């Protein structure tokens, strides 16, 4: 899985890239914008990503 976040300032959009992980078993890479609460769910693989208080975006493990 590839997780890439953009640098951001307050009021700017933050995005994360998701390719589903697993190489050929993943899905096409998509860039997803975080919502106002700093989270987003990938529509392909349902992985949840969340930004912490410093703006670092990571996958939330269940």
N, C-alpha and C positions, 0 to 999 in steps of 0.2 A: 504494500500500500504506500502511496506517496501522499504526504501531507505537506503542503506549501502554503504559507500565509504571507500576506503582504504587510509591509509596514503601514501603520495608519496613525492618524491623528484624530482626536475627537471630532465626530461629525462626518468622518469619511467611511466609505464602505470597506469592509474587510471580506476577503474571499478565501476559500480553501479549495485545493484541487483534490479530487478523489478518482482513483482508477480501479477501485475494488480490490486491489492487491492480488496476489496469486499469479502474477505474470499473465500468461495467455488465458487463464481462467477468470480474470477480472472483467472489467467492462471498459468502454471508451472513457478516456479522461474527461471529466467535467469540472468546471469551475463554478462553485456555489457561493452565493453571497450570504453572509451571516445576517440573521434578523436583528431587531433592536435589542434583544436579550443576549446576543452574541452566540447564537447556536443555529445549526442547520442540519437537516437530515438528507442524505444522498437519496435521490429518487430511484437509483438503480439497485443499490445494495443495502439501503436502510441504515448505514453507519451514521452515528450521531457525532457531530463535531461541535466543540464549544470553545469559546475564547475565555481565558482567565482574566484576572484583574489587570495584568500587564499587557494583554493583547495577544499573548501566545495562543495559537489555535492547536488543539489536539483532539484525537478521537476519544470519545468517552466509552470506556469498556463497561459492559453490563456485569 
